[in-house]
Amino acid sequence: MRSLAVLGGFVVVCGAVLLAGGAITAPAIPLWYAALAKPAFNPAPWVFSVVWPVLFLAMAVAGWLVWRRVGHVGRARGALTLFAIQLALNLLWSALFFGLKAPGAALAEIVVLWLAIAATLVAFWRIDRLAGALFVPYLAWVTFAVALNAAIWRLN
């Protein structure tokens, strides 16, 4: 039962970050973001609302797998600290790009986010390969997001 409670905690924390990012993002979509020049590879708006929840759920499961593998937070402190850092950086990107409407600052920050995700993936992989593998789609999506952010910054 404790293991399921911890999984629930990871889901709640990741869900809270997802919802906070969405709350920052949503008001900027209809006017500011809609008015930006975007590259041809910009996905349809619905894609974001499907991809992000799946990625955040995968992050939650990955964090739980790492916790479960080591038995307590202390032995996974470094990996779970990286996990928390990348979550915070994910939310910060939304605040910079959509909240402050600063694609240039968001571009610099998303590179740091990408590095934090890659470091978390490696740290998780060393503890539990499935946990590391669950971060691969997230890293791929943020790689795409870096290119999209850069193109939007260049075009505007």
N, C-alpha and C positions, 0 to 999 in steps of 0.2 A: 504493500500500500504506500509506503514512503516513496518508493521509486516513482509511482504514478503521480504522487503529489509534487515531486520535484519536476517531473515532465510538465505538469500543469503550470508550475512556477515559470519554467522556461517559456512556455507558450504565452503566458500572461505578460511576461516582460517583453518578449519579442512583439507580441500583439500591441502592447502599449506604445512601443517605438513606432510601429507601423501606423497606428492611429494618429499619433502626434505628428508624424511626417505628413500624413494625409490631411490633417487639419491645417497645416501650414501651406500645403500644396493647393488644395481645392479652391480657395478664393482667387488664386492667381491664374488658374487655368482659363476661365472664360474670356478674360480681357487681355491681361498681359501676355501669357504664354500663347494664346491664340493669335495675337498680333505679331509675334516674332517670326522672322524668316527662318525656315527650317530646311535641313538638307532632304534630298529625295529619299534617304533611308530612314527618315523619321517614322516610327510605327504609328498605327492608328491609336487613338487615345485609349480605347478599351484594352489594348494589350498591356498597358501599365497596370491597370486594375486587376488583371488576371495574374501577371507574372509576380508582382511584389508579394501578395499574400502567400503564394506557393514558396517563394524564396525565404520569407520570414518563418514559415512553418518548418522548412528544412533546416534553417538555422537553429530553431528551438530544439528540434529533434537531435541535431548534431551536438549542441551543448549538453543536452541530457545524456547522450551516449557517452560523452567524455566523462561527465560526472559519475555515471553508472560504472564505467570501466575502472575508475580509480577508487571509487567507494566513498569519497568525500571531497570537498572543495580544496582542502589543503594540498593534496598531491597534484591537483590540476591547476593550481593557482596561476601559473604563467599562461597556460592555454586559455583559461577562463577570463583572465585579465585582458588578453588580446581580444577575446570574444566581446567583452564589455566595451572596449575601446572602439572596435569596428562598429558596434551598434550606435554608440554616441556619434561617431563620425558620419554614419549613415543619416542620422537625424540632422546633424549640422549641415550636411549638404542640402537638404530640403530647405533649411532656414536660409542658407546663403542664396541658392538659386531661385527659389520661389518666394521666400519671405522677404529677403532684401533685394530681390531681382538683380542679382549680381553674378551673371554667368562667368565672368573672369575669375572672381574669387572662388566660386564654386568649382571651376576647373582645377585650380590649384589644390583645393581641398579634396576633390574626388581622386586625385592621384595619390594623396596620402591615404584616403579610404581604400583604394585598390591595394596599396602596400600592406595595410592592416588586414585586409581580407586574405591576401596571399600568406601573410605570416600566421594568421589564425588557421588557415587550411593546413599548412605544414605542421603546426603544433598539434592540431587535432589528429592529423594523419598518423603522427608518431604514437598517439595514445589509442586511437581507434580508427581503422581505415575507413569504415563506413561514415563516421563523423567527418573525416576529411573529404571523402567523396561527396558528401552532401553540400560541401562548400564550393564544389567545382562549378555548378550552374550559376551560383551567385557571383563568383569571380568572372565567369564568362559574360554575364549580364552587365556587370559593372564595367568590364572592358568595353562593351558596346556603349554603355552610358558615357564613358570617357570620350569616345569618338563623337557621340551625339552632342555632348556638352561643348566640346571643342568646336564642332561645326556651327553650333548655334552662336557661340561667342564670336567666331570669325564672321559669320553672316550678319551679325547685328552690332 
